[in-house]
């Protein structure tokens, strides 16, 4: 079993993302593994890192949050039991 739950933040608001990172970094069992600034970057990062949790903004440049969900649904990623 993994030591920490991995978290990816997908949000184009830099200040909000920093606030989230500051909060999540205080939790011993959570690890922020990246921040995506737009939907396309979020899809790439999710596919490459396969985080346990994604905090996904709905309104982002290039591809919105719903589009990200559609794209990752098409990926052949491992699923949790």
PAZAPA-4460 file (N, C-alpha, C; in steps of 0.05 Angstrom, whole numbers, plus 32768, in hexadecimal, padded with zeros to 4 digits):
% residues 81
    n_x    n_y    n_z   ca_x   ca_y   ca_z    c_x    c_y    c_z   seq   type   mol
   8011   7FE8   8000   8000   8000   8000   8012   8019   8000     1      X     A
   8008   802E   7FF2   8018   8046   7FF0   8018   8056   800A     2      X     A
   802E   8064   800F   8030   8074   8027   801E   808C   8027     3      X     A
   801C   8099   800F   800D   80B2   800D   7FF9   80B1   7FF5     4      X     A
   7FE4   80C0   7FF8   7FD1   80C3   7FE2   7FDB   80D9   7FD0     5      X     A
   7FDE   80D4   7FB6   7FE9   80E8   7FA4   7FD2   80F9   7F99     6      X     A
   7FD8   8113   7F97   7FC4   8127   7F8F   7FCF   8138   7F78     7      X     A
   7FBF   813B   7F63   7FC6   814D   7F4E   7FB1   8164   7F4E     8      X     A
   7FBB   817C   7F4C   7FA9   8194   7F4C   7FA8   819E   7F2F     9      X     A
   7F90   81A1   7F25   7F8C   81AC   7F0A   7F7B   81C6   7F0D    10      X     A
   7F89   81DD   7F0C   7F7C   81F6   7F0F   7F8D   820C   7F03    11      X     A
   7F81   821E   7EF3   7F90   8234   7EE6   7F94   824B   7EF9    12      X     A
   7F88   824B   7F10   7F8B   8261   7F24   7FA4   825A   7F35    13      X     A
   7FBA   8267   7F2F   7FD3   8261   7F3D   7FD2   8265   7F5B    14      X     A
   7FC5   827B   7F63   7FC3   8281   7F80   7FB3   826B   7F8F    15      X     A
   7F9D   8263   7F83   7F8C   824E   7F8F   7F9B   8234   7F91    16      X     A
   7FAA   822D   7F7B   7FBA   8215   7F7B   7FCF   8215   7F91    17      X     A
   7FDC   822C   7F95   7FF0   822F   7FAA   7FE3   822B   7FC6    18      X     A
   7FCB   8236   7FC9   7FBD   8233   7FE3   7FB6   8216   7FE8    19      X     A
   7FAD   8208   7FD3   7FA7   81EB   7FD6   7FC0   81DB   7FDD    20      X     A
   7FD6   81E1   7FCF   7FEF   81D3   7FD5   7FF7   81D8   7FF2    21      X     A
   7FF6   81F1   7FFB   7FFD   81F7   8017   7FEC   81E7   802B    22      X     A
   7FD3   81E5   8025   7FC1   81D6   8037   7FC7   81B8   8036    23      X     A
   7FC9   81AD   801E   7FCD   8190   801A   7FE9   8187   8024    24      X     A
   7FFD   8198   8022   8018   8191   802B   8019   818E   804A    25      X     A
   8005   8198   8058   8004   8195   8075   7FFA   8179   807D    26      X     A
   7FEE   816B   806A   7FE3   8151   8070   7FF9   813C   806A    27      X     A
   8000   812C   807E   8015   8119   807C   800F   8103   8068    28      X     A
   7FF6   80FC   8064   7FEF   80E6   8052   7FE8   80EE   8036    29      X     A
   7FED   8108   802F   7FE7   8112   8014   8001   811D   8008    30      X     A
   8004   8119   7FED   801B   8124   7FDF   8012   8130   7FC5    31      X     A
   8016   814A   7FC2   800F   8158   7FA9   8025   8151   7F95    32      X     A
   801E   8144   7F7F   8032   813C   7F6B   8033   814E   7F53    33      X     A
   8022   8162   7F51   8023   8174   7F3B   800C   8187   7F39    34      X     A
   800F   819C   7F29   7FFB   81B0   7F24   7FF9   81B4   7F06    35      X     A
   7FE1   81B0   7EFB   7FDC   81B5   7EDF   7FCE   81D0   7EDD    36      X     A
   7FD6   81E0   7EC9   7FCB   81FB   7EC6   7FB4   81FD   7EB1    37      X     A
   7FB1   81E7   7EA2   7F9B   81E7   7E8F   7F92   81CA   7E8B    38      X     A
   7F7C   81C6   7E7C   7F70   81AC   7E79   7F82   8198   7E6A    39      X     A
   7F8F   81A2   7E55   7FA1   8190   7E45   7FB8   8186   7E57    40      X     A
   7FC4   8198   7E66   7FDA   8191   7E78   7FCF   817D   7E8D    41      X     A
   7FB7   8181   7E97   7FAB   816F   7EAB   7FA9   8153   7EA0    42      X     A
   7F9F   8150   7E88   7F9C   8135   7E7C   7FB7   8128   7E7A    43      X     A
   7FCB   8136   7E70   7FE6   812B   7E6E   7FF2   8123   7E89    44      X     A
   7FEE   8134   7E9C   7FF9   812E   7EB7   7FEB   8116   7EC4    45      X     A
   7FD1   8115   7EC0   7FC1   80FF   7ECC   7FCA   80E5   7EBF    46      X     A
   7FCD   80E4   7EA4   7FD5   80CC   7E96   7FF1   80C3   7E9E    47      X     A
   8003   80D7   7EA3   801F   80D0   7EAA   8024   80C9   7EC7    48      X     A
   8014   80D5   7ED9   801A   80D1   7EF5   8005   80BF   7F03    49      X     A
   7FED   80BC   7EF7   7FD7   80AC   7F03   7FD4   80B2   7F21    50      X     A
   7FCD   80CB   7F27   7FC9   80D2   7F44   7FB1   80C4   7F50    51      X     A
   7FB1   80C2   7F6A   7F9A   80B7   7F78   7F82   80CA   7F78    52      X     A
   7F87   80E4   7F79   7F73   80F8   7F7B   7F7A   810F   7F68    53      X     A
   7F66   811A   7F5A   7F6A   8131   7F49   7F56   8147   7F53    54      X     A
   7F61   815E   7F5B   7F50   8175   7F61   7F4E   8185   7F47    55      X     A
   7F37   8183   7F3B   7F33   818D   7F1F   7F20   81A5   7F1E    56      X     A
   7F2B   81BB   7F14   7F1B   81D3   7F0F   7F09   81CD   7EF6    57      X     A
   7EF1   81D8   7EF6   7EDF   81D4   7EE0   7EE6   81E7   7EC9    58      X     A
   7EED   8200   7ECF   7EF2   8213   7EBA   7F10   8218   7EB8    59      X     A
   7F1C   820E   7EA2   7F39   8211   7E9D   7F3D   8216   7E7F    60      X     A
   7F54   8221   7E78   7F5A   8226   7E5C   7F5F   820B   7E4D    61      X     A
   7F5C   820C   7E33   7F62   81F7   7E20   7F4F   81DF   7E22    62      X     A
   7F47   81D7   7E39   7F35   81C1   7E3D   7F29   81C4   7E59    63      X     A
   7F0F   81C4   7E5B   7F03   81C8   7E76   7F03   81AE   7E86    64      X     A
   7EFB   81B0   7E9F   7EFC   8199   7EB1   7EEC   8181   7EA7    65      X     A
   7ED4   8187   7E9B   7EC4   8171   7E90   7ED2   8163   7E79    66      X     A
   7EE0   8173   7E68   7EEF   8168   7E52   7F06   8156   7E5C    67      X     A
   7F12   815F   7E72   7F28   814F   7E7F   7F1C   8134   7E87    68      X     A
   7F05   8134   7E95   7EF9   811B   7E9D   7EF3   8109   7E86    69      X     A
   7EE9   8114   7E70   7EE3   8104   7E59   7EFC   80F7   7E4D    70      X     A
   7F11   8107   7E4C   7F2B   80FD   7E40   7F37   80E7   7E52    71      X     A
   7F37   80EB   7E6C   7F44   80D7   7E7D   7F32   80BE   7E7E    72      X     A
   7F18   80C1   7E79   7F07   80AA   7E77   7F0E   8098   7E5F    73      X     A
   7F19   80A4   7E4B   7F21   8096   7E33   7F3C   8088   7E35    74      X     A
   7F4C   8090   7E49   7F67   8085   7E4D   7F64   8069   7E5A    75      X     A
   7F78   8058   7E54   7F78   803E   7E60   7F89   803E   7E79    76      X     A
   7F7D   8049   7E8E   7F8C   804C   7EA7   7F83   8036   7EBA    77      X     A
   7F95   8030   7ECD   7F8E   801C   7EE1   7F77   8025   7EF2    78      X     A
   7F67   8013   7EFC   7F51   801B   7F0D   7F54   800F   7F28    79      X     A
   7F4B   801D   7F3C   7F4D   8013   7F57   7F38   7FFD   7F5B    80      X     A
   7F3E   7FEA   7F6B   7F2A   7FD4   7F71   7F13   7FDE   7F80    81      X     A
***
